[in-house]
Amino acid sequence: KFDETIEIAFNLNLDPTKAEQQLRGAIVLPHGTGKTSRILVFAEGDAATAATEAGADFVGADDYIQKIQKENWFDFDVVVATPQMMPKIGRIGQILGPKGIMPNPRTGTVTPDVKKAVEEIKAGKVTYRIDKFGNIHSIIGRASFDETKLEENFLAFYNEILRLKPSTAKGVYMENVSVSSTMGAGVKVDIKAIVK
């Protein structure tokens, strides 16, 4: 009785203990994820104004750092910050880090252009990171999406992972790709059948 999330999972023949094989990044899917992310932006001055105008849900600085520290407040999904704010945010790094929401330049969440970052996240930007077993999981849409939109989101993500293949990777790079819905079983994708 709900709109299930459609997820993609890659099993890659990589060794995440090697720095150059730690895949991490972000991609704006052509048709978004069907999910609206609540965004907290740490910024001051003009950057704070720009973030608010771009549609950020919460914008502030020390006030929100204290709210997270003292009230254990987490009514947001993504954190974006200007580079100037990072020393202050470091104080709550041990809280945000384990939840996977610490701002990071590699995922575009530490940036002087917070307006662009907020707009991209609202448009359906997803972040991904390889786990210690060499897997990458991500959302590519909702069950209510039509087939074409899901296929285009799938191909965008697939091509992104293909493009990021480290030069040090040996043998078969993609060992397995599967797609699943929230309550459904994983369906293995025939990689050879994917048209680039």
N, CA and C atoms as a LAMMPS dump frame, in Angstrom:
ITEM: TIMESTEP
0
ITEM: NUMBER OF ATOMS
588
ITEM: BOX BOUNDS ff ff ff
-5.0000000000000000e+02 5.0000000000000000e+02
-5.0000000000000000e+02 5.0000000000000000e+02
-5.0000000000000000e+02 5.0000000000000000e+02
ITEM: ATOMS id mol type element x y z
1 1 1 N 0.816 -1.206 0
2 1 2 C 0 0 0
3 1 3 C 0.85 1.257 0
4 2 1 N 2.113 1.132 -0.421
5 2 2 C 2.964 2.321 -0.523
6 2 3 C 3.788 2.202 -1.796
7 3 1 N 4.374 3.339 -2.184
8 3 2 C 5.157 3.387 -3.425
9 3 3 C 6.572 2.889 -3.124
10 4 1 N 6.845 1.644 -3.496
11 4 2 C 8.129 1.046 -3.146
12 4 3 C 9.31 1.757 -3.82
13 5 1 N 10.428 1.752 -3.131
14 5 2 C 11.67 2.295 -3.672
15 5 3 C 12.328 1.231 -4.539
16 6 1 N 12.869 1.645 -5.681
17 6 2 C 13.618 0.729 -6.537
18 6 3 C 15.101 1.006 -6.312
19 7 1 N 15.841 -0.048 -6.006
20 7 2 C 17.259 0.109 -5.686
21 7 3 C 18.133 -0.671 -6.656
22 8 1 N 19.362 -0.205 -6.797
23 8 2 C 20.352 -0.887 -7.631
24 8 3 C 21.518 -1.274 -6.72
25 9 1 N 22.097 -2.43 -6.983
26 9 2 C 23.253 -2.875 -6.193
27 9 3 C 24.318 -3.427 -7.128
28 10 1 N 25.54 -2.965 -6.932
29 10 2 C 26.685 -3.447 -7.705
30 10 3 C 27.611 -4.228 -6.782
31 11 1 N 28.092 -5.368 -7.244
32 11 2 C 29.161 -6.063 -6.545
33 11 3 C 30.4 -5.927 -7.428
34 12 1 N 31.369 -5.17 -6.949
35 12 2 C 32.555 -4.846 -7.748
36 12 3 C 33.782 -5.605 -7.263
37 13 1 N 34.605 -5.99 -8.197
38 13 2 C 35.837 -6.71 -7.884
39 13 3 C 36.922 -5.695 -7.523
40 14 1 N 36.705 -5.026 -6.399
41 14 2 C 37.648 -4.001 -5.935
42 14 3 C 38.051 -4.29 -4.497
43 15 1 N 39.17 -3.722 -4.101
44 15 2 C 39.652 -3.855 -2.723
45 15 3 C 39.541 -2.489 -2.048
46 16 1 N 38.45 -2.256 -1.286
47 16 2 C 38.24 -0.93 -0.681
48 16 3 C 39.312 -0.526 0.333
49 17 1 N 40.194 -1.462 0.705
50 17 2 C 41.279 -1.08 1.628
51 17 3 C 42.341 -0.26 0.9
52 18 1 N 42.327 -0.32 -0.447
53 18 2 C 43.252 0.496 -1.237
54 18 3 C 42.592 1.845 -1.523
55 19 1 N 43.293 2.919 -1.229
56 19 2 C 42.72 4.271 -1.352
57 19 3 C 42.168 4.55 -2.745
58 20 1 N 42.91 4.123 -3.789
59 20 2 C 42.47 4.436 -5.156
60 20 3 C 41.269 3.596 -5.605
61 21 1 N 40.881 2.591 -4.799
62 21 2 C 39.725 1.764 -5.163
63 21 3 C 38.515 2.048 -4.269
64 22 1 N 38.579 3.138 -3.519
65 22 2 C 37.451 3.529 -2.669
66 22 3 C 36.508 4.433 -3.467
67 23 1 N 35.612 3.831 -4.197
68 23 2 C 34.69 4.623 -5.021
69 23 3 C 33.712 5.37 -4.129
70 24 1 N 33.569 6.652 -4.409
71 24 2 C 32.642 7.483 -3.658
72 24 3 C 32.295 8.683 -4.514
73 25 1 N 31.06 9.082 -4.519
74 25 2 C 30.7 10.25 -5.322
75 25 3 C 29.211 10.509 -5.292
76 26 1 N 28.754 11.242 -6.288
77 26 2 C 27.34 11.604 -6.372
78 26 3 C 26.958 11.764 -7.831
79 27 1 N 25.695 11.524 -8.11
80 27 2 C 25.183 11.669 -9.48
81 27 3 C 23.759 12.208 -9.411
82 28 1 N 23.428 13.103 -10.339
83 28 2 C 22.055 13.59 -10.456
84 28 3 C 21.358 12.683 -11.472
85 29 1 N 20.388 11.919 -11.014
86 29 2 C 19.666 11.008 -11.906
87 29 3 C 18.763 11.801 -12.85
88 30 1 N 18.636 11.357 -14.108
89 30 2 C 17.833 12.102 -15.094
90 30 3 C 16.399 12.371 -14.649
91 31 1 N 15.81 11.419 -13.904
92 31 2 C 14.402 11.571 -13.494
93 31 3 C 14.231 11.628 -11.981
94 32 1 N 15.34 11.928 -11.271
95 32 2 C 15.25 12.036 -9.815
96 32 3 C 14.996 10.684 -9.158
97 33 1 N 14.73 10.723 -7.85
98 33 2 C 14.525 9.483 -7.092
99 33 3 C 13.072 9.296 -6.662
100 34 1 N 12.277 10.333 -6.846
101 34 2 C 10.894 10.253 -6.37
102 34 3 C 10.792 10.571 -4.888
103 35 1 N 11.933 10.856 -4.288
104 35 2 C 11.965 11.169 -2.851
105 35 3 C 12.441 12.604 -2.683
106 36 1 N 11.773 13.344 -1.818
107 36 2 C 12.195 14.716 -1.556
108 36 3 C 13.064 14.734 -0.306
109 37 1 N 14.301 15.149 -0.466
110 37 2 C 15.235 15.186 0.666
111 37 3 C 15.087 16.487 1.445
112 38 1 N 15.154 16.355 2.768
113 38 2 C 15.167 17.548 3.627
114 38 3 C 16.632 17.945 3.81
115 39 1 N 16.94 19.197 3.491
116 39 2 C 18.334 19.631 3.45
117 39 3 C 18.636 20.647 4.55
118 40 1 N 19.721 20.357 5.29
119 40 2 C 20.24 21.294 6.279
120 40 3 C 21.504 21.911 5.698
121 41 1 N 21.555 23.236 5.647
122 41 2 C 22.738 23.921 5.115
123 41 3 C 23.401 24.735 6.222
124 42 1 N 24.701 24.479 6.412
125 42 2 C 25.494 25.287 7.329
126 42 3 C 26.161 26.38 6.516
127 43 1 N 25.681 27.599 6.69
128 43 2 C 26.227 28.73 5.929
129 43 3 C 25.875 30.024 6.656
130 44 1 N 26.619 31.084 6.308
131 44 2 C 26.364 32.406 6.882
132 44 3 C 26.368 33.443 5.772
133 45 1 N 25.759 34.59 6.04
134 45 2 C 25.79 35.71 5.093
135 45 3 C 25.088 35.418 3.782
136 46 1 N 25.741 35.807 2.67
137 46 2 C 25.137 35.655 1.338
138 46 3 C 24.868 34.194 0.996
139 47 1 N 25.764 33.301 1.433
140 47 2 C 25.596 31.871 1.146
141 47 3 C 24.331 31.336 1.815
142 48 1 N 24.056 31.809 3.031
143 48 2 C 22.843 31.39 3.751
144 48 3 C 21.594 31.871 3.011
145 49 1 N 21.646 33.105 2.527
146 49 2 C 20.516 33.66 1.761
147 49 3 C 20.285 32.851 0.49
148 50 1 N 21.382 32.525 -0.213
149 50 2 C 21.29 31.754 -1.461
150 50 3 C 20.708 30.367 -1.207
151 51 1 N 21.114 29.743 -0.092
152 51 2 C 20.616 28.4 0.254
153 51 3 C 19.115 28.439 0.522
154 52 1 N 18.674 29.465 1.231
155 52 2 C 17.24 29.613 1.532
156 52 3 C 16.443 29.805 0.244
157 53 1 N 16.966 30.668 -0.642
158 53 2 C 16.277 30.925 -1.924
159 53 3 C 16.222 29.673 -2.801
160 54 1 N 17.24 28.8 -2.684
161 54 2 C 17.292 27.581 -3.504
162 54 3 C 16.34 26.503 -2.988
163 55 1 N 15.811 26.719 -1.769
164 55 2 C 14.826 25.762 -1.252
165 55 3 C 15.324 24.866 -0.135
166 56 1 N 16.452 25.239 0.518
167 56 2 C 16.94 24.442 1.652
168 56 3 C 15.909 24.485 2.773
169 57 1 N 15.753 23.37 3.478
170 57 2 C 14.734 23.287 4.533
171 57 3 C 15.176 23.969 5.818
172 58 1 N 16.47 23.877 6.119
173 58 2 C 17.022 24.496 7.324
174 58 3 C 18.35 25.154 6.966
175 59 1 N 18.534 26.4 7.388
176 59 2 C 19.788 27.121 7.106
177 59 3 C 20.236 27.808 8.383
178 60 1 N 21.491 27.588 8.754
179 60 2 C 21.997 28.231 9.958
180 60 3 C 23.446 27.883 10.18
181 61 1 N 23.89 28.124 11.425
182 61 2 C 25.294 27.852 11.758
183 61 3 C 25.358 27.268 13.159
184 62 1 N 25.854 28.062 14.12
185 62 2 C 26.024 27.566 15.49
186 62 3 C 24.716 27.071 16.113
187 63 1 N 23.604 27.735 15.743
188 63 2 C 22.307 27.344 16.316
189 63 3 C 21.973 25.87 16.014
190 64 1 N 22.209 25.454 14.769
191 64 2 C 21.889 24.066 14.406
192 64 3 C 22.938 23.083 14.936
193 65 1 N 24.181 23.534 15.058
194 65 2 C 25.219 22.662 15.639
195 65 3 C 24.838 22.33 17.085
196 66 1 N 24.402 23.345 17.825
197 66 2 C 23.995 23.132 19.217
198 66 3 C 22.731 22.278 19.307
199 67 1 N 21.806 22.497 18.37
200 67 2 C 20.549 21.734 18.372
201 67 3 C 20.833 20.235 18.185
202 68 1 N 21.788 19.926 17.286
203 68 2 C 22.167 18.526 17.046
204 68 3 C 22.872 17.957 18.276
205 69 1 N 23.78 18.762 18.859
206 69 2 C 24.543 18.304 20.033
207 69 3 C 23.648 18.087 21.257
208 70 1 N 22.803 19.068 21.548
209 70 2 C 22.041 19.046 22.792
210 70 3 C 20.709 18.312 22.703
211 71 1 N 20.055 18.418 21.529
212 71 2 C 18.711 17.828 21.42
213 71 3 C 18.688 16.543 20.598
214 72 1 N 19.871 16.146 20.074
215 72 2 C 19.93 14.951 19.221
216 72 3 C 18.921 15.079 18.072
217 73 1 N 18.926 16.262 17.443
218 73 2 C 17.947 16.612 16.396
219 73 3 C 18.417 16.119 15.032
220 74 1 N 17.549 15.371 14.343
221 74 2 C 17.914 14.838 13.025
222 74 3 C 16.74 14.873 12.043
223 75 1 N 16.027 15.999 11.963
224 75 2 C 14.89 16.107 11.041
225 75 3 C 15.341 16.515 9.642
226 76 1 N 16.428 15.903 9.151
227 76 2 C 16.961 16.233 7.83
228 76 3 C 17.607 14.981 7.252
229 77 1 N 17.799 14.984 5.917
230 77 2 C 18.37 13.811 5.238
231 77 3 C 19.78 14.068 4.709
232 78 1 N 20.042 15.34 4.337
233 78 2 C 21.317 15.688 3.719
234 78 3 C 21.869 16.947 4.389
235 79 1 N 23.204 16.989 4.556
236 79 2 C 23.843 18.18 5.117
237 79 3 C 24.785 18.772 4.069
238 80 1 N 24.637 20.082 3.837
239 80 2 C 25.509 20.81 2.907
240 80 3 C 26.188 21.918 3.723
241 81 1 N 27.43 22.213 3.385
242 81 2 C 28.14 23.255 4.128
243 81 3 C 29.095 24.025 3.232
244 82 1 N 29.339 25.276 3.607
245 82 2 C 30.383 26.054 2.921
246 82 3 C 31.723 25.619 3.533
247 83 1 N 32.832 25.748 2.784
248 83 2 C 34.144 25.354 3.337
249 83 3 C 34.477 26.072 4.65
250 84 1 N 34.037 27.348 4.778
251 84 2 C 34.339 28.13 5.979
252 84 3 C 33.698 27.534 7.239
253 85 1 N 32.581 26.818 7.059
254 85 2 C 31.857 26.267 8.203
255 85 3 C 32.429 24.933 8.692
256 86 1 N 33.286 24.295 7.879
257 86 2 C 33.758 22.947 8.224
258 86 3 C 34.501 22.848 9.572
259 87 1 N 35.346 23.83 9.947
260 87 2 C 35.992 23.715 11.278
261 87 3 C 34.968 23.631 12.42
262 88 1 N 33.868 24.384 12.297
263 88 2 C 32.823 24.345 13.338
264 88 3 C 32.078 23.007 13.307
265 89 1 N 31.799 22.521 12.089
266 89 2 C 31.044 21.27 11.947
267 89 3 C 31.869 20.084 12.447
268 90 1 N 33.19 20.249 12.421
269 90 2 C 34.078 19.198 12.941
270 90 3 C 33.704 18.779 14.359
271 91 1 N 33.11 19.709 15.129
272 91 2 C 32.714 19.411 16.519
273 91 3 C 31.626 18.341 16.584
274 92 1 N 30.818 18.251 15.498
275 92 2 C 29.757 17.234 15.497
276 92 3 C 30.047 16.123 14.473
277 93 1 N 31.315 16.057 14.054
278 93 2 C 31.722 15.031 13.086
279 93 3 C 31.459 13.622 13.579
280 94 1 N 31.678 13.397 14.89
281 94 2 C 31.481 12.054 15.442
282 94 3 C 29.996 11.691 15.529
283 95 1 N 29.117 12.695 15.392
284 95 2 C 27.664 12.423 15.386
285 95 3 C 27.187 12.215 13.947
286 96 1 N 27.624 13.103 13.026
287 96 2 C 27.182 13.025 11.63
288 96 3 C 27.868 11.896 10.864
289 97 1 N 29.155 11.659 11.179
290 97 2 C 29.952 10.654 10.458
291 97 3 C 29.324 9.268 10.418
292 98 1 N 29.027 8.679 11.592
293 98 2 C 28.45 7.323 11.6
294 98 3 C 27.109 7.212 10.876
295 99 1 N 26.384 8.336 10.768
296 99 2 C 25.092 8.324 10.066
297 99 3 C 25.264 8.509 8.556
298 100 1 N 26.523 8.744 8.137
299 100 2 C 26.801 8.901 6.708
300 100 3 C 26.348 10.232 6.127
301 101 1 N 26.197 11.244 6.993
302 101 2 C 25.704 12.539 6.497
303 101 3 C 26.693 13.688 6.726
304 102 1 N 27.927 13.355 7.053
305 102 2 C 28.949 14.397 7.212
306 102 3 C 29.238 15.015 5.841
307 103 1 N 29.198 16.345 5.72
308 103 2 C 29.491 16.976 4.421
309 103 3 C 30.872 16.587 3.92
310 104 1 N 30.993 16.414 2.606
311 104 2 C 32.246 15.939 2.013
312 104 3 C 32.422 16.569 0.633
313 105 1 N 33.608 17.112 0.339
314 105 2 C 33.822 17.718 -0.991
315 105 3 C 33.633 16.715 -2.135
316 106 1 N 33.94 15.429 -1.89
317 106 2 C 33.842 14.422 -2.955
318 106 3 C 32.406 14.145 -3.379
319 107 1 N 31.462 14.423 -2.481
320 107 2 C 30.055 14.214 -2.852
321 107 3 C 29.361 15.548 -3.165
322 108 1 N 30.158 16.619 -3.184
323 108 2 C 29.595 17.927 -3.542
324 108 3 C 28.816 18.591 -2.429
325 109 1 N 28.956 18.084 -1.191
326 109 2 C 28.196 18.678 -0.083
327 109 3 C 29.03 19.679 0.735
328 110 1 N 30.314 19.828 0.384
329 110 2 C 31.109 20.95 0.909
330 110 3 C 31.451 21.793 -0.309
331 111 1 N 30.852 22.966 -0.389
332 111 2 C 31.006 23.782 -1.598
333 111 3 C 30.698 25.242 -1.305
334 112 1 N 31.409 26.163 -1.985
335 112 2 C 31.039 27.578 -1.83
336 112 3 C 29.717 27.887 -2.524
337 113 1 N 29.347 27.047 -3.52
338 113 2 C 28.098 27.261 -4.272
339 113 3 C 26.972 26.409 -3.688
340 114 1 N 26.485 26.815 -2.498
341 114 2 C 25.451 26.018 -1.824
342 114 3 C 24.132 26.032 -2.602
343 115 1 N 23.896 27.101 -3.356
344 115 2 C 22.671 27.194 -4.159
345 115 3 C 22.598 26.029 -5.155
346 116 1 N 23.706 25.814 -5.888
347 116 2 C 23.76 24.734 -6.866
348 116 3 C 23.605 23.374 -6.183
349 117 1 N 24.281 23.202 -5.037
350 117 2 C 24.219 21.925 -4.307
351 117 3 C 22.789 21.603 -3.89
352 118 1 N 22.088 22.607 -3.357
353 118 2 C 20.701 22.4 -2.912
354 118 3 C 19.801 22.065 -4.101
355 119 1 N 19.975 22.798 -5.192
356 119 2 C 19.15 22.551 -6.386
357 119 3 C 19.362 21.144 -6.938
358 120 1 N 20.616 20.687 -6.952
359 120 2 C 20.915 19.341 -7.461
360 120 3 C 20.308 18.255 -6.578
361 121 1 N 20.405 18.439 -5.264
362 121 2 C 19.841 17.441 -4.338
363 121 3 C 18.322 17.389 -4.492
364 122 1 N 17.708 18.557 -4.604
365 122 2 C 16.243 18.601 -4.785
366 122 3 C 15.839 17.98 -6.121
367 123 1 N 16.75 18.034 -7.123
368 123 2 C 16.442 17.481 -8.453
369 123 3 C 16.638 15.962 -8.512
370 124 1 N 17.202 15.384 -7.455
371 124 2 C 17.361 13.93 -7.431
372 124 3 C 18.793 13.453 -7.431
373 125 1 N 19.666 14.197 -6.763
374 125 2 C 21.072 13.784 -6.666
375 125 3 C 21.191 12.683 -5.607
376 126 1 N 21.917 11.622 -5.958
377 126 2 C 22.147 10.553 -4.983
378 126 3 C 23.658 10.395 -4.778
379 127 1 N 24.026 10.074 -3.546
380 127 2 C 25.43 9.822 -3.246
381 127 3 C 25.628 8.314 -3.116
382 128 1 N 26.831 7.872 -3.381
383 128 2 C 27.121 6.449 -3.258
384 128 3 C 28.521 6.278 -2.69
385 129 1 N 28.738 5.112 -2.095
386 129 2 C 30.034 4.832 -1.482
387 129 3 C 30.215 3.32 -1.417
388 130 1 N 31.387 2.857 -1.793
389 130 2 C 31.658 1.419 -1.761
390 130 3 C 31.786 0.961 -0.305
391 131 1 N 31.193 -0.202 0.019
392 131 2 C 31.346 -0.71 1.377
393 131 3 C 32.557 -1.645 1.453
394 132 1 N 32.826 -2.185 2.62
395 132 2 C 34.051 -2.986 2.8
396 132 3 C 34.023 -4.303 2.033
397 133 1 N 32.826 -4.672 1.52
398 133 2 C 32.723 -5.917 0.746
399 133 3 C 32.76 -5.664 -0.767
400 134 1 N 32.958 -4.394 -1.153
401 134 2 C 33.024 -4.075 -2.576
402 134 3 C 31.659 -3.849 -3.211
403 135 1 N 30.641 -3.541 -2.386
404 135 2 C 29.285 -3.308 -2.907
405 135 3 C 28.936 -1.828 -2.909
406 136 1 N 28.117 -1.438 -3.888
407 136 2 C 27.556 -0.083 -3.92
408 136 3 C 26.051 -0.22 -4.07
409 137 1 N 25.302 0.443 -3.183
410 137 2 C 23.829 0.414 -3.232
411 137 3 C 23.317 1.825 -3.455
412 138 1 N 22.222 1.952 -4.18
413 138 2 C 21.611 3.273 -4.328
414 138 3 C 20.158 3.158 -4.769
415 139 1 N 19.434 4.238 -4.568
416 139 2 C 18.052 4.352 -5.049
417 139 3 C 18.1 4.796 -6.505
418 140 1 N 17.231 4.225 -7.349
419 140 2 C 17.139 4.743 -8.728
420 140 3 C 15.707 5.151 -9.096
421 141 1 N 14.818 5.158 -8.108
422 141 2 C 13.456 5.611 -8.401
423 141 3 C 12.417 4.95 -7.525
424 142 1 N 11.176 5.018 -7.997
425 142 2 C 10.033 4.442 -7.286
426 142 3 C 9.289 3.476 -8.202
427 143 1 N 8.524 2.595 -7.581
428 143 2 C 7.754 1.609 -8.35
429 143 3 C 6.736 2.299 -9.267
430 144 1 N 6.326 3.529 -8.911
431 144 2 C 5.341 4.255 -9.717
432 144 3 C 5.943 4.876 -10.983
433 145 1 N 7.282 4.906 -11.073
434 145 2 C 7.929 5.444 -12.271
435 145 3 C 7.601 4.545 -13.464
436 146 1 N 7.499 5.143 -14.66
437 146 2 C 7.298 4.27 -15.822
438 146 3 C 8.64 3.629 -16.194
439 147 1 N 8.544 2.583 -17.004
440 147 2 C 9.711 1.759 -17.332
441 147 3 C 10.87 2.572 -17.933
442 148 1 N 10.526 3.518 -18.816
443 148 2 C 11.556 4.313 -19.483
444 148 3 C 12.367 5.132 -18.481
445 149 1 N 11.681 5.756 -17.52
446 149 2 C 12.374 6.576 -16.514
447 149 3 C 13.303 5.721 -15.655
448 150 1 N 12.812 4.548 -15.251
449 150 2 C 13.652 3.655 -14.438
450 150 3 C 14.864 3.18 -15.233
451 151 1 N 14.626 2.867 -16.512
452 151 2 C 15.718 2.389 -17.366
453 151 3 C 16.776 3.481 -17.546
454 152 1 N 16.335 4.715 -17.774
455 152 2 C 17.281 5.821 -17.978
456 152 3 C 18.062 6.138 -16.701
457 153 1 N 17.384 6.065 -15.545
458 153 2 C 18.075 6.262 -14.266
459 153 3 C 19.092 5.142 -14.033
460 154 1 N 18.679 3.902 -14.349
461 154 2 C 19.561 2.739 -14.196
462 154 3 C 20.821 2.915 -15.05
463 155 1 N 20.62 3.269 -16.327
464 155 2 C 21.754 3.399 -17.248
465 155 3 C 22.689 4.542 -16.845
466 156 1 N 22.113 5.622 -16.332
467 156 2 C 22.936 6.755 -15.883
468 156 3 C 23.855 6.305 -14.748
469 157 1 N 23.295 5.547 -13.815
470 157 2 C 24.085 5.08 -12.671
471 157 3 C 25.106 4.033 -13.11
472 158 1 N 24.661 3.109 -13.941
473 158 2 C 25.541 2.046 -14.452
474 158 3 C 26.751 2.645 -15.179
475 159 1 N 26.49 3.604 -16.051
476 159 2 C 27.575 4.231 -16.82
477 159 3 C 28.522 5.036 -15.936
478 160 1 N 27.971 5.618 -14.862
479 160 2 C 28.799 6.359 -13.907
480 160 3 C 29.778 5.412 -13.205
481 161 1 N 29.284 4.258 -12.751
482 161 2 C 30.144 3.286 -12.062
483 161 3 C 31.188 2.722 -13.036
484 162 1 N 30.77 2.494 -14.281
485 162 2 C 31.68 1.996 -15.32
486 162 3 C 32.801 3.007 -15.575
487 163 1 N 32.424 4.298 -15.639
488 163 2 C 33.375 5.383 -15.911
489 163 3 C 34.422 5.498 -14.798
490 164 1 N 34.018 5.157 -13.568
491 164 2 C 34.899 5.329 -12.414
492 164 3 C 35.842 4.148 -12.182
493 165 1 N 35.845 3.18 -13.086
494 165 2 C 36.687 1.992 -12.889
495 165 3 C 38.139 2.412 -12.632
496 166 1 N 38.694 2.033 -11.466
497 166 2 C 40.081 2.42 -11.181
498 166 3 C 41.05 1.708 -12.124
499 167 1 N 42.123 2.405 -12.486
500 167 2 C 43.106 1.814 -13.409
501 167 3 C 43.813 0.613 -12.778
502 168 1 N 43.774 0.54 -11.435
503 168 2 C 44.454 -0.553 -10.74
504 168 3 C 43.568 -1.797 -10.591
505 169 1 N 42.296 -1.694 -11.04
506 169 2 C 41.378 -2.84 -10.913
507 169 3 C 41.81 -3.964 -11.848
508 170 1 N 41.87 -5.18 -11.31
509 170 2 C 42.289 -6.346 -12.103
510 170 3 C 41.089 -7.255 -12.377
511 171 1 N 41.139 -7.959 -13.496
512 171 2 C 40.089 -8.956 -13.801
513 171 3 C 38.746 -8.331 -14.099
514 172 1 N 37.686 -9.098 -13.843
515 172 2 C 36.316 -8.635 -14.109
516 172 3 C 35.979 -7.533 -13.101
517 173 1 N 35.566 -6.376 -13.609
518 173 2 C 35.288 -5.221 -12.737
519 173 3 C 33.921 -5.375 -12.059
520 174 1 N 32.867 -5.517 -12.867
521 174 2 C 31.517 -5.691 -12.319
522 174 3 C 31.198 -7.179 -12.251
523 175 1 N 31.139 -7.702 -11.054
524 175 2 C 30.858 -9.132 -10.914
525 175 3 C 29.363 -9.41 -10.924
526 176 1 N 28.592 -8.446 -10.437
527 176 2 C 27.154 -8.661 -10.311
528 176 3 C 26.426 -7.316 -10.254
529 177 1 N 25.298 -7.23 -10.927
530 177 2 C 24.432 -6.049 -10.82
531 177 3 C 23.02 -6.57 -10.591
532 178 1 N 22.341 -6.038 -9.592
533 178 2 C 20.954 -6.466 -9.379
534 178 3 C 20.077 -5.271 -9.049
535 179 1 N 18.787 -5.46 -9.307
536 179 2 C 17.792 -4.423 -9.043
537 179 3 C 16.743 -5.034 -8.125
538 180 1 N 16.268 -4.254 -7.165
539 180 2 C 15.234 -4.781 -6.264
540 180 3 C 14.278 -3.672 -5.856
541 181 1 N 13.112 -4.075 -5.375
542 181 2 C 12.164 -3.116 -4.795
543 181 3 C 12.198 -3.325 -3.286
544 182 1 N 11.634 -2.392 -2.535
545 182 2 C 11.696 -2.428 -1.067
546 182 3 C 11.311 -3.799 -0.506
547 183 1 N 10.184 -4.334 -0.969
548 183 2 C 9.681 -5.602 -0.425
549 183 3 C 9.966 -6.785 -1.345
550 184 1 N 10.655 -6.535 -2.45
551 184 2 C 10.855 -7.593 -3.441
552 184 3 C 12.23 -8.217 -3.386
553 185 1 N 12.367 -9.319 -4.088
554 185 2 C 13.662 -9.995 -4.173
555 185 3 C 14.551 -9.279 -5.184
556 186 1 N 15.863 -9.471 -5.049
557 186 2 C 16.799 -8.881 -6.002
558 186 3 C 16.737 -9.623 -7.335
559 187 1 N 16.734 -8.877 -8.427
560 187 2 C 16.713 -9.47 -9.766
561 187 3 C 18.063 -9.203 -10.413
562 188 1 N 18.761 -10.287 -10.764
563 188 2 C 20.089 -10.152 -11.355
564 188 3 C 19.97 -9.595 -12.772
565 189 1 N 20.832 -8.646 -13.112
566 189 2 C 20.828 -8.038 -14.434
567 189 3 C 21.924 -8.684 -15.273
568 190 1 N 21.576 -9.029 -16.504
569 190 2 C 22.564 -9.594 -17.428
570 190 3 C 23.406 -8.435 -17.968
571 191 1 N 24.61 -8.301 -17.43
572 191 2 C 25.477 -7.163 -17.787
573 191 3 C 25.776 -7.132 -19.28
574 192 1 N 25.934 -8.31 -19.88
575 192 2 C 26.256 -8.38 -21.324
576 192 3 C 25.115 -7.827 -22.175
577 193 1 N 23.916 -7.854 -21.643
578 193 2 C 22.747 -7.403 -22.408
579 193 3 C 22.521 -5.895 -22.32
580 194 1 N 23.287 -5.22 -21.445
581 194 2 C 23.116 -3.77 -21.3
582 194 3 C 23.762 -3.072 -22.484
583 195 1 N 22.975 -2.281 -23.176
584 195 2 C 23.505 -1.537 -24.312
585 195 3 C 24.075 -0.23 -23.799
586 196 1 N 25.323 0.014 -24.077
587 196 2 C 25.965 1.244 -23.572
588 196 3 C 25.495 2.446 -24.389
